[in-house]
Amino acid sequence: MTSTVFKQLYRSALADSERLDEDSVLLDIGAKDGKIASALADAIGCRAIVLDIDFDEDATDRDCDLIRGDGTEIPLPDDSVDAIVSNMVFEHVPDEEALIADTARVLSDDGVFISICPNRAWPGDGHGYPLGMPWLPESIGGRVARPYDQKYERGEGWYREAYHPVWSITVRRELSRYFETVEYRSGDLLDLDLDASNGKQRLLETFAEPLELAFSSRLGRRLVEAVFPTPVYVSKHPKRGRRRPNG
């Protein structure tokens, strides 16, 4: 998928939150370039904050505030943002539940958290590794990853430090611990303007009919959610005072 598709998806999900306006604050977690946050904030007319441990050079040219920090310890007050987006970030943090817990802390009571991540149930991973990479134990995966990390100039420790595949069913369970409402919204992808020249988007168009049929029933939705490569969740109504288990 491309950032263009994700921008459409975020706009669609944010449109459901009628209270977002020029006084709102939108937080994008883990966006080094700030593209999606600045585009969404421009469409809404609100303030955009981008949080990451590092940024691309062109991020400073975008209309958003850049904050260096860790998504598991967001340097913002409780109940201080109205919308949060997270695009392909869960798989890069060792403890995605800590990130989810802190999004619930900083999000307003009527705010919305939209998260997109790759699903470990799918053999491809979107990081240039061979098929099946998400399923390998770390001891084997580290050896397989070495030439690919060198090819993409990611650094010797990238696989060990920044590659932590997640299961969609685990992400849903963790989101449900901290939010009253969690919606699976990958079906929204079928309503977007897809680029037929893009292989992944063309594949999605090819399977649009059977996917729509599957989404029409509760059992079908659950089965798709378990295996679909790009789970999209829209979470609302953060649970106040919720503490992590053993944390």
N, C-alpha and C positions, 0 to 999 in steps of 0.2 A: 504494500500500500504506500501511497505517497502522502506528503504533508497536505496536498490539495484535497485529497479525499478525507483526511482526518479533520481538516478545517470545516468541511461540509458537515461531517458527523457531529463535531462539537457544536456548530451553529444550530443544528437540528435539535440536539439535546438541550442546549441552553435556552432555546425558544420556549420550552415548557416552563421555564422559570420566569414568570411574568414580572417579578419584582426587580430584575436587573435593569439598571438605568445608569445615568451619568454619575450618580453618587456611589455606585457599586465598586467593589474591588475584586479583581480576578487574579488568581494566583496560578502560575504554571510551574509545576515541579519537574525539574530535570530537563529543561529545554535550553541547550547551550546557545542556540541562535536567536531565540525569542520570536521566531516567525509566527507561530500559531497564536501565542499570547497577544502580540501586537495586532494581528489581523482580527482576532475576536474582540479585543478591546475597542478597536476602531469601529467595528460594526455595531457594538453596543453603546459606545461613547463613554466607557468607564475607564478607570485606572487599571493598569496591568502591572503585576509584579512577577518577575521571573526568578526562580530560586534554583541554583545549581552550585556545585563545588568549583566549576570553572566555566568560562564562556568563550565562544568563538569571537574573533575580532570584530565581525560585522554586527554583533549583538548590540554594541554601543550606539549604532546608527538607528536602532528601532525605538519606537515610542513606548518604552516600558522601563520600569525601575528594575535594576539588576541587584540581586542580593546573593552574596556567596554564603552558602550554608548547606547543611545536611537535611535531607527531607525527613529523617527520623527525629530531628530536633529542630523544627522550623522556628527561626528567630522572629516570630510574630506573636502578638498577644492572643489570648483566648477570644473566640467569637469575633474575629477581626476581618474576615474575608467573606465574600458572598458567593463566590464560585471558584472551584479548584479543578484544574485539568492536569492529567498525568498521562503522557504519551510514551509508552514503551520504556517504563522506568522500573517497575516492580522487579524485573529480571536482572537488574543491575545493582540491587541492594541486598546484602546478606540477610536482612530481616524486613521483609515487606510489611509484616504486620505492625512493626514499630512506625513505619511511614503512614500506614492507614490510621493508626491510633492518633497520630499527631495532626493529620488532616481533619479528623473529627474534632479535635481540640480547637483549632483555629477557625473552623467553619461556623458561620452563623446558624441559628436554629432553623431558618428557612432557606439556607444555602443549598448548593448542589455540588457534588463531587463526581466528575466524569473521568473514568480510568480506562485505558486501553493497554493491553499487554499481550505478548505471545503466549500460547498455550503449550505447555510441555507435552501434552498428549499428541501434538502434531510433530512429525519428524523433522520438518524444516524449522529454522530458527531466525532467519533474517539477518544473521551476522556474518554470512559468508562461509560458515562451517558446512561440512557435508551432511547429507540427510542422516537422521538418527542421532545427531550430536546431543540433543537434549536428554537422551535416554542413557548415555554412557556414565558409568561411575567416574568420579573426579580423577582417580588415579590413571584411568585410561584416557579420559577426555583431555587431560592436561597434555599428554604426549601427542594426541591427534591435533590439538589446537595450535601447537607451537609453530608449524610452518604457515598457517593461516594468519596468526597474529603477527608474524614477521611480514607477511605479504601486505597486510593492511596497516602496518606500522603502529600497532596497538600497544606495544611494550610487552616485555617478557612475562609480567605477572597479571596481564589483563584477564585471562581465563579464570584464574584462581580468585582474583579480587572483584571482578565486575561481571561475571557470568553465573547467574543463579536462576536457572529456568524454574518457572512456577506453573502449577496446575490450576486450571480455571476453577475447579471445584474447591480447591483450597482458598483461592482468592475470594470466592463468594462467601465462604464460611467466615473468613476473617473480616470482610466488609460487614457482614451481618452482626458481628460482635459489637461494632461501633456505630452502626447506622440502623435506624428503625426500618427504613425502606431501601431495598436493593433491587434494581431492575436490570435484567439482562437485555441489552439493546443491540446486539450484533445484527439483528434482523434489519435495523435501520440502514445498514450498508446496501441492501438491495434497492433502496429508494434513491440512492445518490447518482450523480452523473459520473459514470465510470469511463475510464480511458481504455478503449479497445486495443491500443498499441502496447499497453502494459500487461505483461503476462499474467500477473496475479489477479489483476482486475478483470481481465478477459476470462480467466478461470471462474471467477465469481459469477460473471454473467452467464457462463455456460451452465452452471448448476443453480441458477436463480429459481427455476420452477420447482425442482425437488426441495430446495431449501424453504421456499414459501409454503409448500405443502407441509413440511416438517414443523415450521413455526406455527401452523394453524392448530396444533394440539399441544397440550401440556407435556405429554410424554415425549413428543417429537422435539419440543423446545429443550427439554432436559438432555436428550441424547445429543442434539446439536451443540448445546452448551459444553458438554463434556469433551467434545473432540474438535470443535471449530477452532481454526488456527489463531483467530484474533478476537478474543472475548472483549466485549464492551459493557461496562457496568455504570449505571447512573445511581448514585447513592444519595439519600436525603435524610434529614432529621437526625443529626448526630446524637448519640446517647451520652448525656452529660454524666461526668463522674465515673465513666467506665474505665476500669484499669485492666491492663494486659494480664493474662494468666501468668502467675509466677513473676510479675513485673511490678 
